[in-house]
């Protein structure tokens, strides 16, 4: 048995929702704003699959992820099919002249019984602060991108 732990963070981005969508849906660009993601390689024979590598300090994980749902300017939903068990979604909300909101929900699996304890005292706050910092970097990246175009 295992426990699924989920974390959700969001950030307002002062760019149109189609720009947020376009930047995020280019999966191979994610290491530019996601601190622990070292690489993402979309599989040339099946663009719904991508190989991910997470690395920080002395630990490293890889997994193959599959896009389950992709609706332009609204959602990208995925699940891992091997390696590190995870799933989640990136949602995009159009705020018209105020830009967009990007909301990320990520769930990962830990051994049963260990998950809730680790999540409450150590892992949860670390994961949420890292994910929020990633979204803040995405916001800054999107703002810079708009300024350059």
N, C-alpha and C positions, 0 to 999 in steps of 0.2 A: 504494500500500500504506500501511497504517496500523498502529500499535501500540495495543492496548487495555491500559490500565493500571488496576489494581484496588486499592482500599484498603478495609479492613474495620476498624471500631471497634465497641465495645459499652459499655454502661453498665448497672449495676444501678439499678433504680428502685423505691423503696419504696411502690409503689401496685399494686393488682391488675392482672393482665395485661389484663383487659377495659377498664380505664381507660387504660392505655398505648395499647392498640389504638384506642380511641375518639378520643383526642386526636390520634394520628398520622394516622388515616385521614381526618381533616378537613383535607385538603390545603391549603386556603386559610389555615389557621392557621400553617403552617410558618414564615413570616417572623418569627414571634414568638420562635423559638429558633434558626433557621438564619441565621447572620450575613450570608452573601453572597446569600441569596435575598431579593430585593426584593418579589416578588409571585408568587402562584400563582392562576390563574383556571381553575376547573373549567368546561368547556364546557357550556352549558345544554342544547344539543341532543344531547350525548353525554357523560355523566358519566365514561366511561372515559378521556376525553381531558382534558388540562389544559395551559394555556400557562404556562410558567415564565420568570421574568426573574431572572438573576443579575447583580449589579452590585457592584463594589468599585473604589473610586478612579476611574481613567479608563477602565476596561474594563467592557463590558456584553455579555452573551450572552442570547439567548432561544431557546426550543425548545418544541416540542409533544411531550408525553409521553403514552404510552398504558399503562394498567394491563394487565399480562399475566395476573396471577394475584392474587387477593385472597381469602384464607381468614381469616375473623374470628379474632382473637386468636392468629394464627400468622404470616401473611406478607402483605406487599404487594410485588409485583414489577412493575417497569416497564421501558420502553425509550423512547428518544426516537424520534420519527418524522420530525422535521425539526429544523433548527438544530443546536445543540451536540450532537454524538454522545455519548450516555451511556446507561447501563443500570444496574440494581441491584435491591436488595431490602432491605426492612426486615423483620427477623424478631423475633418476640416469644416469650419463653420464660416459662412460669409457674413461679414459685418458691414457690407457695402462700403461706404466712404471711410469707415474706421478700420479697413483691412480685413483680417481673418483671425480666427482662433484655431490653433492646432492643439489637439488633445490626444495624448498617447496613453494607452492602457497596455500593460505588459503583465503576463502571468508566467510563472516558472514553477517547476516541480522540485520539491525537496523530499527526502525520506519522511515517512509518516511519523508524527510525534515530534520530530525535530523542527519541522517547518515553522509552526506557530511561535515556538520559543525563540528561535533564531530571528524570525521576522520582527517580533516585538522588541527585542533587546539590542539587536545589532544590524541584521541584514536589511530590515524594512527601512529604517531611517537612512542607511547608506544608499540603498537602491533608489529611494525617492529623491534624495538630494542630488544624486548623480543624474537621474533622468531629468530633473528640473534644470540642472545646469546644462544638459544636452539640449533641451528645448530653448533655453536662453541663448546658447550658441547658435542654434538654428535661426532664431529671430534675428540675431546680429548678422548672420550669413545672408539671410534673405534681404535684409535692409541694405547691406553692401552690394548685393547682386542688383537690386533695383537701382541703386545709385550709379552703377557702372553701365546700365543699359539705357 
